[in-house]
C-alpha cells in the first residue's frame, strides 16, 4: 500500500488541500455503444471532508452527492436525501467518489489490511489488498506490480459487487490521477458507467468551491386560496388512472401507483423525443426484471400542479398495455394525498399546512424501496405489508411467508390460478380466501388472497426485508385512504355505503 501511494505522488499528497474536477459521464450499453455524454463537475476539500458532485442536465444522475464532512446526501432518481444513521458513513462515499481520498492528508487509515490471493486480468497478475477502514465496509484494491498503482477497486454496494477500473493516469502537479473510471456491476457485464475527466485543478481556495445543497423538490401550484386540489380519477383495469402532461404535452393516461416510480412506455419516450441518459433494471409484481432506459422530463403536470426535472424509467411492457405510464413515490412524497374510492376522487394537499381532520387513527407508515408499508395481521399472523395502488390483485402473500406458515395447506389453495401482466412479466398466484385481515383498527372479513408462486419481483424474499405481502386494489377500494408520506402516517376509514 505504501508503494501504491508512492506511485501516485507519495508525500506530495499531504500538501493537497482541494481538488476541482470537470468531467463527462456516459453509460456504455452492451459494451460497444455509448449513450449521450453528460457534463459534470466535482469539488472536494481534503481538509474538512466536504464534497460535492453535480451533473446539472440530468435528473437521473445517480452519482450526484454532497458531504459536509460529517453527514452525506445523495440524489437517487431525482430525490435528494440525507442518508439515515444506519447508512455507511461519509468517508466511504468519499472514497467511492475520489481516487485521492484514501491517499490524501493521512485519511487512509485502515483497521485491517489483508493480502488476498492475486487476481489475473488480461496479461497482468494483480496484487489484491482487502482494506477494512476504521469506519465503513471493506473493499479490495487491485495493485498493478509493474506500475505500483491501484488500478481497480471492488466492493459490495447495496448488495451488488461493483468494479471500478481506473485508467488513463496523468500527472496533475506533483501527483498522478486517473482520468477515466469505468464502473460496472459484476453480475451485469453489459453496462458500464464511464467517467472521463476533462480537467483537474489542485488547491483552489475552499471558499471558491461550491458545497451547497440544491433546493428540495416541491410541487408548484399550491398557494393562498388553493390549499388542496381535488380531481376525479378513472378506474382503468382496476387501477387509478389520471391525466398527466409531460413537458406541456398531453394529456396522457397514467396510473397513480404507490408501488411504482416514474415510468413511461417506450412509445411515449420516442414520441416526446426525450433524452437517453442511462440504462436501468425494473422490477414489478412479475417474476422477472426488464431492462429500460433512464431519461429526464423537464415538467410533470397533474391537476394544475407541476413538478420539475423528473427522472423517469422507460418500460417496454407498458407498450403492451392501454396506459402511457405510472407515477408514484416522486409525486406522492411531496403532497399528502387522499384517495376516495367511493367518490372516485383524489385530493392533493399543500404540504405546508396539511392537517388531517378526519376520524381515522394514524397508522405508522414506513417504506420498502420507496413503496409504502404498514404492519398488519392476516388470521393472527403479523407481518409488514406494502401498499400498491398499481396492482389489480387483492392481498398478495409473499412466497416465503406462504411457505413459512404453510398457507397453501391452511387455506386449501392450489385449484384456482390467476395471472396478471405487468412490469416484470406475468405473475402467477393461487387464489383463495382468508378469514380476517387487520390494519390498525380496520378489519376486513373474508379477504381474497393471492398466494405467490414465485420469489421474484417486488415480493422477492431475498431483498433483506421481511415483506409478508402486498395490499392491492381489491382491498384498498374498500377504504378511504390518506397518505402522508412526509409525516410517516397512513389514515384509513371504511368506504361509506351509498345512500
C-alpha positions in Angstrom: 0.0 0.0 0.0 2.9 2.3 0.7 4.2 1.6 -2.8 0.8 2.3 -4.3 0.8 5.7 -2.6 4.3 6.4 -3.7 3.4 5.6 -7.3 0.9 8.4 -7.5 2.8 11.1 -5.6 3.6 9.8 -2.1 4.2 12.6 0.4 3.1 15.2 -2.1 -0.4 14.1 -1.3 -0.1 15.6 2.2 0.2 19.1 0.6 -3.0 18.8 -1.5 -5.9 20.7 0.1 -8.6 20.7 -2.5 -9.3 19.2 -5.9 -11.7 20.5 -8.5 -12.6 18.3 -11.4 -14.6 18.7 -14.7 -15.7 15.5 -16.4 -18.1 14.0 -18.9 -20.1 10.9 -18.0 -21.8 8.3 -20.2 -23.2 4.8 -20.0 -21.9 2.2 -22.4 -24.6 -0.3 -23.5 -23.7 -3.9 -24.4 -20.0 -2.9 -24.3 -19.8 -1.0 -27.6 -22.5 1.7 -27.9 -22.2 4.7 -25.6 -25.3 6.8 -24.7 -25.0 10.6 -24.9 -22.5 12.1 -22.6 -23.4 14.5 -19.7 -21.1 17.1 -18.4 -20.4 17.4 -14.7 -18.1 18.7 -12.0 -16.9 17.8 -8.5 -15.3 19.7 -5.6 -13.5 18.0 -2.7 -11.9 19.6 0.4 -9.5 17.0 1.7 -9.0 19.0 4.9 -12.7 19.2 6.1 -14.1 16.2 4.1 -16.6 18.4 2.3 -17.6 17.1 -1.1 -20.0 17.9 -3.9 -20.7 16.4 -7.3 -23.1 17.8 -9.9 -24.5 16.7 -13.3 -26.8 19.7 -13.9 -28.5 18.4 -17.1 -29.7 15.1 -15.7 -32.3 14.4 -13.1 -31.2 10.8 -13.2 -27.6 11.4 -12.2 -27.3 8.7 -9.6 -23.9 9.9 -8.6 -24.9 13.4 -7.6 -23.9 13.8 -3.9 -22.9 16.1 -1.1 -21.0 15.7 2.1 -20.3 18.3 4.8 -17.6 16.1 6.3 -20.0 14.6 8.8 -23.2 13.8 7.0 -23.9 12.7 3.5 -26.7 13.5 1.0 -27.3 11.6 -2.2 -29.6 12.1 -5.2 -31.5 9.0 -6.0 -33.5 9.3 -9.2 -34.4 12.9 -8.7 -34.9 12.9 -4.9 -32.1 14.5 -2.8 -32.0 13.0 0.6 -29.8 12.7 3.7 -28.7 9.2 4.4 -30.0 7.8 7.7 -27.9 6.9 10.7 -27.7 3.2 9.6 -26.1 4.1 6.2 -22.4 3.9 5.6 -20.5 6.9 6.9 -19.5 9.8 4.5 -15.9 8.6 4.3 -17.0 5.5 2.5 -18.8 7.6 -0.1 -15.9 10.0 -0.4 -13.7 7.0 -1.2 -16.0 6.0 -4.0 -16.1 9.5 -5.5 -12.5 10.4 -5.2 -9.5 8.3 -6.1 -7.3 10.5 -4.0 -9.2 10.5 -0.7 -7.5 7.3 0.5 -4.1 8.8 -0.1 -4.5 12.4 0.8 -3.6 14.1 4.1 -3.5 10.8 6.1 -7.2 9.9 5.6 -6.4 6.4 4.5 -6.2 4.8 7.9 -7.2 1.1 7.9 -8.4 -1.0 10.8 -7.1 -4.0 8.9 -5.1 -4.7 5.7 -5.1 -8.2 4.3 -3.2 -9.6 1.3 -5.6 -11.7 -0.7 -4.9 -14.2 -3.5 -3.6 -12.5 -6.7 -6.1 -12.0 -9.5 -5.4 -12.2 -13.2 -6.8 -9.6 -15.6 -5.6 -9.9 -19.2 -1.8 -10.4 -19.0 -1.5 -8.7 -15.6 -1.5 -10.6 -12.3 -2.7 -8.0 -9.8 -1.8 -8.0 -6.1 -5.1 -7.7 -4.2 -5.3 -6.0 -0.8 -8.5 -6.2 1.3 -8.9 -2.9 3.1 -11.1 -2.7 6.2 -11.4 1.0 7.1 -11.7 2.4 10.6 -15.3 3.1 9.6 -17.3 1.7 6.8 -17.4 -1.6 4.8 -14.3 -3.4 3.4 -13.2 -3.1 -0.2 -10.5 -4.6 -2.4 -7.7 -2.7 -4.1 -6.1 -4.3 -7.1 -2.5 -3.1 -7.5 -0.5 -3.5 -10.7 3.0 -4.7 -9.7 4.6 -3.1 -12.8 3.2 0.4 -12.2 2.7 0.2 -8.5 -0.7 1.9 -8.9 -4.2 0.9 -7.7 -5.9 0.2 -11.0 -9.1 -1.5 -9.8 -11.4 -1.3 -6.8 -14.2 -3.8 -5.9 -16.8 -3.6 -3.1 -20.3 -4.5 -2.2 -22.7 -1.7 -2.6 -26.4 -2.2 -1.9 -25.9 -5.9 -2.3 -24.1 -5.6 -5.6 -20.5 -6.3 -6.3 -19.2 -3.2 -8.1 -16.0 -3.0 -10.0 -14.3 0.4 -10.7 -11.4 0.3 -13.2 -9.0 3.3 -13.2 -7.4 4.2 -16.5 -5.5 6.9 -18.3 -3.3 8.1 -15.5 -1.8 11.6 -15.9 0.3 14.0 -13.8 -1.5 16.8 -12.1 1.1 19.0 -10.5 3.1 16.7 -8.1 0.5 13.9 -8.0 -0.8 11.4 -10.5 -4.6 10.7 -11.0 -6.7 8.5 -13.3 -8.6 10.5 -16.0 -11.0 7.7 -16.7 -13.1 5.5 -14.4 -15.3 2.6 -15.6 -17.9 1.3 -13.1 -20.0 -1.8 -13.6 -22.0 -4.4 -11.7 -20.0 -7.7 -11.9 -23.3 -9.6 -12.4 -24.3 -7.5 -15.4 -21.3 -7.1 -17.7 -23.3 -5.3 -20.4 -23.4 -1.9 -18.7 -20.5 0.4 -17.7 -20.8 3.8 -16.2 -17.9 5.7 -17.8 -16.5 8.9 -16.3 -13.8 10.8 -18.3 -12.0 13.8 -16.7 -11.5 16.9 -18.9 -9.6 19.0 -16.3 -8.4 18.9 -12.7 -7.3 21.9 -10.6 -5.4 21.5 -7.3 -5.6 23.7 -4.3 -8.2 26.2 -5.3 -9.3 28.0 -2.1 -12.1 26.2 -0.4 -14.1 29.4 -0.3 -14.3 29.3 -4.1 -15.7 25.8 -4.2 -19.5 25.0 -4.2 -20.6 22.7 -1.5 -24.2 23.9 -1.2 -27.1 21.6 -1.2 -29.7 22.0 -4.0 -33.2 23.3 -3.1 -35.5 20.4 -2.3 -38.1 19.4 -4.9 -41.5 20.9 -4.5 -44.8 20.7 -6.3 -45.7 24.1 -7.7 -49.3 25.3 -8.0 -50.4 25.4 -4.3 -50.9 28.8 -2.6 -53.3 31.1 -0.9 -56.8 30.0 -1.8 -55.6 26.7 -3.2 -54.5 24.6 -0.3 -56.0 21.4 -1.9 -56.8 20.2 -5.3 -59.5 17.5 -5.9 -59.8 15.7 -9.3 -61.8 12.7 -10.5 -59.9 9.6 -11.4 -60.8 7.0 -13.9 -60.9 3.3 -12.9 -58.9 1.5 -15.5 -58.2 -2.2 -15.3 -58.9 -2.0 -11.6 -56.2 0.8 -11.3 -56.4 4.5 -10.7 -55.8 6.5 -13.9 -55.2 10.2 -14.1 -54.5 12.7 -16.9 -50.8 13.8 -16.9 -48.9 16.2 -19.0 -45.2 15.8 -19.8 -43.2 18.9 -20.9 -46.5 20.6 -21.7 -47.7 17.9 -24.0 -50.7 15.6 -23.4 -52.8 14.7 -21.5 -51.6 11.1 -21.2 -53.1 8.2 -19.3 -51.0 7.4 -16.2 -51.6 5.1 -13.3 -51.2 6.7 -9.8 -49.2 3.8 -8.4 -47.9 3.8 -4.8 -45.9 0.7 -5.7 -44.0 2.4 -8.6 -41.6 5.1 -9.5 -41.9 7.4 -12.5 -42.2 5.1 -15.6 -43.2 5.8 -19.2 -43.8 3.5 -22.1 -41.1 3.2 -24.8 -43.6 4.5 -27.3 -44.2 7.7 -25.4 -40.4 8.2 -24.8 -39.9 8.1 -28.5 -42.9 10.3 -29.3 -41.7 13.0 -26.9 -38.1 12.7 -28.1 -36.8 12.6 -24.6 -33.1 12.1 -24.0 -31.5 8.8 -23.1 -29.3 9.1 -20.0 -28.6 5.6 -18.9 -29.9 2.1 -18.6 -31.7 0.5 -15.7 -33.3 -2.7 -14.5 -37.0 -2.6 -13.5 -38.9 -5.0 -11.2 -42.6 -5.3 -10.7 -45.0 -8.0 -9.5 -43.8 -10.4 -12.1 -41.0 -12.9 -11.5 -38.6 -11.4 -14.0 -36.9 -8.0 -14.3 -36.7 -6.0 -17.5 -34.2 -3.5 -19.0 -35.3 0.0 -19.5 -33.7 3.4 -20.2 -33.3 6.5 -17.9 -34.5 9.9 -19.0 -35.5 13.3 -17.7 -38.8 15.0 -18.0 -38.5 18.8 -17.5 -42.0 19.2 -16.2 -44.6 16.8 -15.0 -48.1 18.2 -14.7 -51.2 16.9 -12.9 -54.4 18.8 -11.9 -52.8 22.2 -12.5 -49.8 21.2 -10.3 -46.3 20.8 -11.7 -43.1 19.1 -10.6 -39.8 20.0 -12.4 -36.8 17.9 -13.5 -38.2 14.4 -13.0 -36.3 11.2 -13.6 -38.2 8.5 -15.5 -37.6 4.9 -16.4 -38.9 3.5 -19.7 -40.7 0.2 -19.9 -41.2 -2.0 -22.9 -44.0 -3.8 -21.1 -46.1 -0.6 -21.0 -46.2 -0.6 -24.8 -48.5 -3.7 -24.5 -50.9 -2.0 -22.0 -53.6 0.7 -22.5 -51.7 3.2 -20.4 -48.8 5.6 -21.1 -47.0 5.4 -17.8 -47.1 5.4 -14.0 -46.3 8.0 -11.3 -45.8 7.1 -7.7 -43.2 7.9 -5.0 -41.7 11.0 -6.5 -45.2 12.7 -6.6 -46.8 11.3 -3.5 -43.8 12.0 -1.3 -44.3 15.8 -1.9 -48.1 16.1 -1.3 -50.4 14.4 1.3 -52.9 12.6 -0.8 -56.4 11.3 -0.2 -57.9 8.6 -2.4 -61.7 8.4 -2.1 -62.6 5.2 -3.9 -66.3 5.6 -3.3 -66.4 9.1 -4.9 -63.7 8.2 -7.4 -61.7 11.3 -6.4 -58.2 12.2 -5.4 -57.3 15.2 -3.3 -53.7 16.6 -3.2 -53.0 18.8 -0.2 -50.5 21.6 0.2 -47.8 20.1 2.5 -47.1 23.5 4.0 -50.3 23.5 6.1 -51.7 20.0 5.9 -53.5 18.8 9.0 -55.6 15.6 8.9 -59.1 16.3 10.1 -60.8 13.0 9.8 -61.8 10.5 12.4 -59.3 7.7 11.5 -56.4 6.9 13.8 -53.0 7.4 12.4 -51.1 4.2 11.4 -47.3 4.4 11.2 -46.1 4.4 7.5 -42.6 3.3 6.5 -41.1 2.4 3.2 -39.6 -0.6 1.4 -37.6 0.6 -1.5 -39.9 3.6 -1.9 -43.1 1.6 -1.6 -45.2 2.4 1.5 -45.6 -0.4 4.0 -47.6 -0.9 7.2 -47.8 -3.5 9.9 -50.9 -5.7 9.6 -52.2 -9.1 10.6 -53.7 -11.9 8.5 -55.6 -14.5 10.5 -53.4 -13.9 13.6 -50.1 -13.8 11.6 -48.4 -10.4 11.8 -46.2 -9.0 9.1 -45.2 -6.0 7.1 -47.3 -5.4 4.0 -46.6 -3.0 1.1 -49.4 -0.8 -0.3 -49.8 -0.9 -4.0 -52.5 1.0 -5.9 -51.0 -0.2 -9.1 -51.9 -3.9 -8.6 -55.2 -5.3 -9.6 -54.9 -8.2 -7.1 -56.4 -8.0 -3.6 -54.0 -9.3 -0.9 -50.9 -11.0 -2.4 -48.8 -13.0 0.0 -45.1 -13.4 -0.4 -43.9 -16.9 -1.3 -41.6 -17.1 1.7 -44.4 -16.1 4.0 -46.7 -18.7 2.4 -44.1 -21.4 2.8 -43.1 -20.4 6.4 -46.7 -20.6 7.6 -48.0 -23.4 5.3 -50.7 -21.2 3.8 -51.4 -23.4 0.8 -52.5 -26.2 3.1 -54.0 -23.9 5.6 -56.4 -22.3 3.1 -56.7 -25.4 0.8 -55.3 -23.3 -2.1 -54.0 -24.8 -5.3 -57.0 -25.2 -7.6 -57.5 -21.7 -8.8 -54.7 -20.0 -10.6 -54.7 -16.3 -11.6 -52.3 -14.4 -13.8 -51.6 -10.7 -14.3 -49.4 -8.9 -16.8 -47.2 -6.1 -15.7 -43.6 -4.9 -15.3 -41.5 -8.0 -14.6 -43.7 -10.2 -16.8 -46.7 -12.3 -15.9 -47.3 -13.1 -12.2 -48.9 -16.4 -11.3 -50.8 -16.8 -8.0 -53.1 -19.3 -6.2 -56.4 -17.7 -5.4 -58.1 -18.4 -2.1 -59.7 -16.6 0.9 -58.6 -15.8 4.4 -60.8 -15.1 7.4 -59.7 -11.8 8.8 -57.2 -9.1 7.7 -56.4 -6.3 10.2 -54.7 -3.0 9.6 -54.8 -0.7 12.6 -58.4 -0.6 13.7 -59.7 -1.7 10.2 -60.9 -5.2 10.0 -61.7 -6.8 6.6 -63.6 -10.1 6.8 -63.1 -12.9 4.3 -60.3 -11.2 2.3 -59.5 -12.6 -1.2 -55.9 -13.8 -1.1 -53.3 -14.5 -3.8 -50.6 -16.8 -2.7 -47.4 -16.0 -4.7 -45.8 -19.0 -6.6 -42.5 -17.2 -7.4 -40.0 -15.3 -5.4 -39.0 -12.7 -8.0 -40.2 -9.1 -8.4 -41.2 -6.7 -5.7 -42.1 -9.6 -3.3 -38.6 -11.1 -3.6 -37.8 -12.7 -0.3 -34.0 -12.0 -0.8 -34.3 -8.3 -0.5 -33.3 -8.4 3.1 -36.6 -7.0 4.4 -39.2 -9.5 5.6 -42.2 -8.4 3.5 -45.3 -10.6 4.2 -47.3 -9.4 1.3 -48.8 -6.7 -0.9 -52.1 -4.8 -0.3 -53.7 -4.1 -3.6 -56.8 -2.5 -5.1 -59.1 -5.4 -4.1 -58.6 -4.4 -0.5 -57.9 -0.7 -1.0 -61.2 0.1 -2.8 -63.0 -0.8 0.4 -61.2 2.1 2.1 -61.0 5.9 2.2 -57.2 6.5 2.4 -55.0 9.4 3.2 -51.2 9.0 2.6 -48.9 11.4 4.4 -45.5 10.2 3.2 -43.5 13.1 4.8 -45.3 12.6 8.1 -44.9 8.9 8.1 -48.6 8.3 8.6 -51.5 6.5 7.0 -55.1 7.2 7.7 -57.7 4.5 6.8 -61.5 4.6 7.1 -64.1 2.2 5.7 -65.8 3.4 2.5 -69.2 4.7 3.4 -72.1 2.8 1.9 -74.1 4.7 -0.8 -77.5 6.0 0.4 
